[in-house]
């Protein structure tokens, strides 16, 4: 195993476009690091530079204590799992897993021992004599992972390995990959555009946009302390609500009313003019079903347009008006998030016991302590806790991923066939 230190890495193509622009990420030994972002953000390019399939324009790529910029892929001792498996269709599962060992000249005894150990770990024993074409998508992905395991590599690199699977199978494979990484304790870098995968798998997550690192933190910190409007809109499902806001003292005026916020948050946003307030759907509720002490807090009345009942909870949609500058920022954010809609409506999470129906004028409770305030011109989160949002943490408590796993339950090229 080895740490991977990405220092000021830049990748420019022939036209001078920076696909990766001055990215620095320290991946600790044994850590599960996620690279996430919308299409074209540079995450796969960065992964391919780690493994050596893309040249580095500038910066240093360190694996362990060795600079590897000029090393060929085969000399970096990394194992890569591609999006579409890269299996050899004419070989059995056994020989697909054994291929890198035979390429390295391992003895038959060593090959058999390692293949059968990997097969047992991945529950592939009964499929060893079958061909890849006779396997399911999840089984083929496990074969690709087995081929990576037998190599005794310093790190695993995954390039969107689950994107070809259906939603249910993706959930199962996420669990298998997570258990496998914890069991092996191997440094892992995992690329995905799916924020649910990012939140449920990673020890830390690096969010990228247009080749620039936006924030590097644990899933919990990304969710509770997004550094800017982009991260706030990208992480979370349903996404964070964004509404126009004005701060006066410790009060925030929004389309649905005025609420008090903590003084430290208010002080950071003073004198900024029109802002964008961000509030996650679960920080609202039907005022009639919350605890008595909360009901006496911040509530407002609003006309509910649509209600989606899911059994254990419901989502209410409440339209509102926004000034042109806020509309423009939300439109730009929608484009950056691959079309995720940032419409001018509140999405409110309701307890499953709520009886609010479409067309009702309802009393809604909001947790004002959870409000974020963003600068519309820069996207900066003016109320973020700087001491926590970008820190290098201890390993994440698995319970911190509860919200992301809940989101997953609700919704949920081969670049090269070369062994690297």
LUMMARZA-895323 format. One record per residue (C-alpha): x, y, z; residue number from 1. Coordinates in nm, 3 decimals, decimal comma, m for minus. Example, Ala and Ser with C-alpha at 12.3 -4.5 7.8 and 13.67 -1.06 7.14 Angstrom:
2
R      xx      yy      zz   n
R   1,230  m0,450   0,780   1
R   1,367  m0,106   0,714   2
***
This chain:
420
R      xx      yy      zz   n
R   0,000   0,000   0,000   1
R   0,105   0,360  m0,051   2
R  m0,014   0,716  m0,012   3
R  m0,075   0,919  m0,328   4
R   0,016   1,287  m0,322   5
R  m0,117   1,499  m0,609   6
R   0,071   1,830  m0,611   7
R  m0,046   2,122  m0,828   8
R  m0,132   1,893  m1,118   9
R  m0,222   2,059  m1,449  10
R  m0,334   1,886  m1,769  11
R  m0,361   2,097  m2,086  12
R  m0,443   1,961  m2,428  13
R  m0,322   2,090  m2,766  14
R  m0,563   2,383  m2,773  15
R  m0,442   2,498  m2,430  16
R  m0,763   2,404  m2,249  17
R  m0,690   2,302  m1,887  18
R  m0,885   1,982  m1,828  19
R  m0,728   1,969  m1,480  20
R  m0,616   2,300  m1,336  21
R  m0,375   2,316  m1,040  22
R  m0,530   2,034  m0,837  23
R  m0,366   1,924  m0,512  24
R  m0,501   1,624  m0,315  25
R  m0,325   1,421  m0,047  26
R  m0,459   1,063  m0,047  27
R  m0,353   0,892   0,273  28
R  m0,229   0,534   0,294  29
R  m0,533   0,305   0,309  30
R  m0,781   0,586   0,244  31
R  m1,087   0,556   0,020  32
R  m1,084   0,878  m0,185  33
R  m1,367   0,975  m0,417  34
R  m1,329   1,209  m0,716  35
R  m1,674   1,339  m0,804  36
R  m1,827   1,601  m1,028  37
R  m2,044   1,645  m1,338  38
R  m1,937   1,536  m1,685  39
R  m1,626   1,720  m1,809  40
R  m1,503   1,821  m1,464  41
R  m1,165   1,643  m1,508  42
R  m1,210   1,355  m1,263  43
R  m1,136   1,072  m1,510  44
R  m0,845   1,269  m1,659  45
R  m0,697   1,306  m1,311  46
R  m0,737   0,932  m1,245  47
R  m0,567   0,849  m1,576  48
R  m0,276   1,076  m1,482  49
R  m0,236   0,888  m1,154  50
R  m0,213   0,557  m1,339  51
R   0,000   0,694  m1,623  52
R  m0,243   0,678  m1,915  53
R  m0,233   1,059  m1,953  54
R   0,077   1,279  m1,957  55
R   0,106   1,548  m1,691  56
R   0,153   1,905  m1,817  57
R   0,290   2,033  m1,487  58
R   0,295   1,944  m1,119  59
R   0,415   1,635  m0,931  60
R   0,248   1,297  m0,894  61
R   0,387   1,112  m0,591  62
R   0,314   0,748  m0,505  63
R   0,467   0,667  m0,170  64
R   0,788   0,869  m0,164  65
R   0,852   0,833  m0,539  66
R   0,779   1,088  m0,813  67
R   0,614   0,891  m1,093  68
R   0,547   1,156  m1,361  69
R   0,776   0,981  m1,610  70
R   0,707   0,620  m1,512  71
R   0,515   0,392  m1,749  72
R   0,183   0,253  m1,617  73
R   0,330  m0,095  m1,567  74
R   0,599   0,048  m1,338  75
R   0,360   0,222  m1,097  76
R   0,217  m0,096  m0,941  77
R  m0,143   0,024  m0,955  78
R  m0,452  m0,183  m1,037  79
R  m0,731  m0,021  m1,237  80
R  m1,092  m0,131  m1,278  81
R  m1,257   0,017  m1,585  82
R  m1,616   0,116  m1,647  83
R  m1,695  m0,172  m1,887  84
R  m1,486  m0,440  m1,714  85
R  m1,217  m0,497  m1,986  86
R  m1,251  m0,873  m1,961  87
R  m1,122  m1,119  m2,222  88
R  m1,433  m1,289  m2,363  89
R  m1,250  m1,604  m2,480  90
R  m1,099  m1,673  m2,136  91
R  m1,271  m1,828  m1,836  92
R  m1,328  m1,635  m1,516  93
R  m1,030  m1,819  m1,365  94
R  m0,798  m1,718  m1,651  95
R  m0,927  m1,359  m1,657  96
R  m0,837  m1,321  m1,289  97
R  m0,506  m1,503  m1,341  98
R  m0,402  m1,299  m1,647  99
R  m0,182  m1,037  m1,472 100
R  m0,009  m1,313  m1,271 101
R   0,069  m1,515  m1,583 102
R   0,191  m1,197  m1,752 103
R   0,430  m1,146  m1,459 104
R   0,560  m1,505  m1,485 105
R   0,414  m1,635  m1,158 106
R   0,426  m2,008  m1,091 107
R   0,116  m2,222  m1,135 108
R   0,092  m2,279  m0,759 109
R   0,108  m1,906  m0,686 110
R  m0,149  m1,833  m0,957 111
R  m0,391  m2,092  m0,824 112
R  m0,356  m1,977  m0,465 113
R  m0,413  m1,609  m0,543 114
R  m0,697  m1,669  m0,787 115
R  m0,883  m1,891  m0,542 116
R  m0,829  m1,647  m0,254 117
R  m0,969  m1,363  m0,466 118
R  m1,253  m1,584  m0,587 119
R  m1,351  m1,672  m0,232 120
R  m1,343  m1,306  m0,126 121
R  m1,566  m1,206  m0,417 122
R  m1,794  m1,513  m0,404 123
R  m1,697  m1,627  m0,753 124
R  m1,601  m1,990  m0,675 125
R  m1,891  m2,144  m0,866 126
R  m1,824  m1,928  m1,173 127
R  m1,452  m1,992  m1,227 128
R  m1,505  m2,214  m1,534 129
R  m1,759  m1,984  m1,701 130
R  m1,694  m1,724  m1,972 131
R  m1,767  m1,352  m1,911 132
R  m2,047  m1,353  m2,168 133
R  m2,246  m1,592  m1,947 134
R  m2,224  m1,373  m1,636 135
R  m2,442  m1,089  m1,509 136
R  m2,311  m0,733  m1,500 137
R  m2,241  m0,751  m1,129 138
R  m2,054  m1,081  m1,163 139
R  m1,840  m0,942  m1,446 140
R  m1,754  m0,640  m1,235 141
R  m1,647  m0,871  m0,953 142
R  m1,421  m1,059  m1,196 143
R  m1,259  m0,729  m1,295 144
R  m1,208  m0,652  m0,927 145
R  m1,059  m0,999  m0,872 146
R  m0,803  m0,935  m1,143 147
R  m0,705  m0,618  m0,958 148
R  m0,685  m0,791  m0,619 149
R  m0,439  m1,064  m0,723 150
R  m0,182  m0,809  m0,833 151
R  m0,084  m0,701  m0,479 152
R  m0,092  m0,343  m0,605 153
R  m0,013  m0,033  m0,401 154
R  m0,355   0,116  m0,481 155
R  m0,684   0,042  m0,656 156
R  m0,819   0,289  m0,911 157
R  m1,186   0,269  m1,013 158
R  m1,317   0,459  m1,318 159
R  m1,697   0,476  m1,281 160
R  m1,721   0,098  m1,234 161
R  m2,094   0,085  m1,161 162
R  m2,237   0,315  m1,427 163
R  m2,335   0,025  m1,657 164
R  m2,542  m0,149  m1,387 165
R  m2,908  m0,100  m1,300 166
R  m3,004   0,091  m0,986 167
R  m3,061  m0,213  m0,761 168
R  m2,737  m0,381  m0,865 169
R  m2,544  m0,056  m0,818 170
R  m2,659  m0,050  m0,459 171
R  m2,543  m0,409  m0,401 172
R  m2,206  m0,349  m0,568 173
R  m2,148  m0,032  m0,364 174
R  m2,180  m0,240  m0,051 175
R  m1,943  m0,508  m0,186 176
R  m1,679  m0,253  m0,288 177
R  m1,699  m0,081   0,050 178
R  m1,660  m0,408   0,242 179
R  m1,375  m0,522   0,017 180
R  m1,181  m0,198   0,059 181
R  m1,219  m0,207   0,437 182
R  m1,112  m0,573   0,447 183
R  m0,802  m0,518   0,233 184
R  m0,719  m0,175   0,376 185
R  m0,577  m0,067   0,042 186
R  m0,549   0,290  m0,085 187
R  m0,837   0,342  m0,326 188
R  m0,924   0,622  m0,568 189
R  m1,275   0,602  m0,710 190
R  m1,417   0,824  m0,987 191
R  m1,790   0,879  m1,018 192
R  m2,040   1,139  m1,132 193
R  m2,299   0,995  m0,892 194
R  m2,302   1,190  m0,568 195
R  m2,482   0,901  m0,394 196
R  m2,182   0,674  m0,460 197
R  m1,952   0,950  m0,341 198
R  m2,137   1,000  m0,014 199
R  m2,180   0,632   0,072 200
R  m1,833   0,503  m0,021 201
R  m1,568   0,763   0,051 202
R  m1,362   0,843   0,358 203
R  m1,313   1,181   0,189 204
R  m1,458   1,331  m0,127 205
R  m1,295   1,573  m0,373 206
R  m1,556   1,776  m0,564 207
R  m1,437   1,903  m0,902 208
R  m1,584   2,158  m1,144 209
R  m1,426   2,245  m1,480 210
R  m1,093   2,099  m1,373 211
R  m1,077   2,295  m1,046 212
R  m1,101   2,141  m0,698 213
R  m1,398   2,299  m0,522 214
R  m1,384   2,126  m0,183 215
R  m1,211   1,829  m0,020 216
R  m1,378   1,694   0,293 217
R  m1,566   1,402   0,446 218
R  m1,917   1,328   0,316 219
R  m2,060   1,471   0,639 220
R  m1,869   1,798   0,603 221
R  m1,962   1,837   0,237 222
R  m2,326   1,794   0,331 223
R  m2,337   2,016   0,637 224
R  m2,069   2,271   0,541 225
R  m2,063   2,312   0,159 226
R  m1,797   2,564   0,065 227
R  m1,987   2,724  m0,220 228
R  m2,310   2,724  m0,416 229
R  m2,189   2,454  m0,657 230
R  m2,103   2,202  m0,385 231
R  m2,426   2,279  m0,201 232
R  m2,630   2,215  m0,515 233
R  m2,438   1,904  m0,620 234
R  m2,440   1,720  m0,286 235
R  m2,781   1,611  m0,163 236
R  m3,098   1,458  m0,310 237
R  m3,337   1,630  m0,338 238
R  m3,091   1,919  m0,378 239
R  m3,067   2,212  m0,142 240
R  m3,332   2,482  m0,180 241
R  m3,200   2,820  m0,294 242
R  m3,405   3,134  m0,230 243
R  m3,333   3,511  m0,238 244
R  m3,250   3,657   0,103 245
R  m3,157   3,983   0,274 246
R  m2,985   4,007   0,613 247
R  m3,071   4,277   0,866 248
R  m2,902   4,228   1,200 249
R  m2,973   3,870   1,296 250
R  m3,284   3,837   1,082 251
R  m3,305   3,698   0,729 252
R  m3,588   3,806   0,500 253
R  m3,689   3,538   0,247 254
R  m3,992   3,492   0,019 255
R  m4,172   3,280   0,279 256
R  m4,104   3,514   0,572 257
R  m3,843   3,645   0,813 258
R  m3,645   3,422   1,049 259
R  m3,379   3,469   1,312 260
R  m3,039   3,307   1,252 261
R  m2,741   3,260   1,486 262
R  m2,543   3,581   1,540 263
R  m2,213   3,438   1,414 264
R  m2,372   3,346   1,080 265
R  m2,543   3,683   1,049 266
R  m2,220   3,875   1,117 267
R  m2,039   3,701   0,830 268
R  m2,313   3,806   0,587 269
R  m2,357   4,170   0,691 270
R  m2,334   4,439   0,422 271
R  m2,347   4,195   0,129 272
R  m2,683   4,306  m0,012 273
R  m2,903   4,051  m0,186 274
R  m2,794   3,695  m0,101 275
R  m2,900   3,340  m0,179 276
R  m3,017   3,139   0,120 277
R  m2,971   2,763   0,106 278
R  m3,189   2,527   0,312 279
R  m3,207   2,151   0,274 280
R  m3,553   1,992   0,237 281
R  m3,522   1,794   0,563 282
R  m3,481   2,118   0,760 283
R  m3,850   2,192   0,699 284
R  m4,154   2,003   0,826 285
R  m4,525   2,023   0,881 286
R  m4,554   2,248   1,187 287
R  m4,840   2,039   1,326 288
R  m4,628   1,723   1,363 289
R  m4,306   1,865   1,507 290
R  m4,234   1,876   1,879 291
R  m4,413   2,146   2,079 292
R  m4,093   2,339   2,153 293
R  m4,003   2,350   1,782 294
R  m4,354   2,453   1,679 295
R  m4,314   2,770   1,878 296
R  m4,004   2,860   1,675 297
R  m3,985   2,967   1,312 298
R  m4,297   2,886   1,111 299
R  m4,460   3,033   0,801 300
R  m4,774   2,977   0,596 301
R  m4,750   2,883   0,229 302
R  m4,962   2,744  m0,052 303
R  m4,858   2,390  m0,141 304
R  m4,855   2,319  m0,515 305
R  m4,771   1,945  m0,528 306
R  m4,727   1,670  m0,267 307
R  m4,535   1,345  m0,329 308
R  m4,610   1,086  m0,059 309
R  m4,343   0,815  m0,020 310
R  m4,480   0,633   0,284 311
R  m4,231   0,720   0,557 312
R  m4,215   1,080   0,437 313
R  m4,352   1,316   0,175 314
R  m4,220   1,605  m0,033 315
R  m4,420   1,923  m0,071 316
R  m4,345   2,174  m0,348 317
R  m4,401   2,542  m0,281 318
R  m4,343   2,794  m0,567 319
R  m4,195   3,140  m0,500 320
R  m4,075   3,446  m0,693 321
R  m3,706   3,535  m0,729 322
R  m3,538   3,851  m0,866 323
R  m3,351   3,829  m1,202 324
R  m3,000   3,811  m1,050 325
R  m3,094   3,510  m0,840 326
R  m3,272   3,350  m1,135 327
R  m2,954   3,388  m1,343 328
R  m2,733   3,232  m1,078 329
R  m2,971   2,936  m1,041 330
R  m2,985   2,897  m1,420 331
R  m2,605   2,894  m1,440 332
R  m2,589   2,640  m1,156 333
R  m2,843   2,419  m1,333 334
R  m2,617   2,416  m1,641 335
R  m2,309   2,326  m1,431 336
R  m2,494   2,041  m1,260 337
R  m2,572   1,862  m1,588 338
R  m2,928   1,988  m1,599 339
R  m3,042   1,923  m1,240 340
R  m3,330   2,164  m1,204 341
R  m3,283   2,461  m0,972 342
R  m3,637   2,592  m1,015 343
R  m3,790   2,868  m0,805 344
R  m3,975   2,639  m0,567 345
R  m3,918   2,509  m0,219 346
R  m3,892   2,132  m0,178 347
R  m4,008   2,060   0,176 348
R  m3,964   1,723   0,345 349
R  m4,266   1,629   0,556 350
R  m4,310   1,359   0,816 351
R  m4,508   1,062   0,682 352
R  m4,780   1,140   0,938 353
R  m4,845   1,482   0,783 354
R  m5,187   1,536   0,631 355
R  m5,090   1,832   0,411 356
R  m5,245   1,790   0,066 357
R  m5,209   1,958  m0,271 358
R  m5,368   2,302  m0,274 359
R  m5,355   2,346   0,105 360
R  m5,234   2,660   0,276 361
R  m5,009   2,491   0,528 362
R  m4,807   2,596   0,830 363
R  m4,445   2,495   0,772 364
R  m4,169   2,482   1,033 365
R  m3,808   2,562   0,939 366
R  m3,488   2,503   1,134 367
R  m3,328   2,847   1,095 368
R  m2,999   2,733   1,250 369
R  m2,935   2,522   0,936 370
R  m2,963   2,810   0,686 371
R  m2,661   2,883   0,464 372
R  m2,607   3,222   0,297 373
R  m2,429   3,247  m0,039 374
R  m2,288   3,545  m0,229 375
R  m2,476   3,546  m0,565 376
R  m2,180   3,694  m0,755 377
R  m1,909   3,450  m0,636 378
R  m2,109   3,154  m0,504 379
R  m1,910   3,165  m0,178 380
R  m2,080   3,029   0,134 381
R  m2,065   3,323   0,374 382
R  m2,181   3,118   0,672 383
R  m1,962   2,808   0,633 384
R  m1,767   2,687   0,934 385
R  m1,416   2,735   0,791 386
R  m1,256   2,533   1,070 387
R  m1,441   2,219   0,961 388
R  m1,527   2,244   0,589 389
R  m1,182   2,173   0,448 390
R  m1,001   2,000   0,731 391
R  m0,824   1,663   0,704 392
R  m1,037   1,445   0,932 393
R  m1,011   1,124   1,118 394
R  m1,176   0,829   0,946 395
R  m1,547   0,887   0,898 396
R  m1,790   0,720   1,135 397
R  m2,006   0,490   0,918 398
R  m2,318   0,642   1,077 399
R  m2,224   0,971   0,912 400
R  m2,333   0,821   0,580 401
R  m2,690   0,751   0,691 402
R  m2,843   1,037   0,492 403
R  m2,664   0,938   0,171 404
R  m2,768   0,575   0,209 405
R  m3,126   0,691   0,254 406
R  m3,100   0,891  m0,068 407
R  m2,969   0,583  m0,247 408
R  m3,264   0,371  m0,132 409
R  m3,506   0,627  m0,276 410
R  m3,353   0,685  m0,614 411
R  m3,157   0,515  m0,689 412
R  m1,545   0,299  m2,204 413
R  m1,316   0,078  m2,167 414
R  m1,043   0,347  m2,209 415
R  m0,783   0,077  m2,253 416
R  m0,768  m0,299  m2,218 417
R  m0,405  m0,274  m2,115 418
R  m0,317  m0,414  m1,775 419
R  m0,178  m0,128  m1,573 420
***
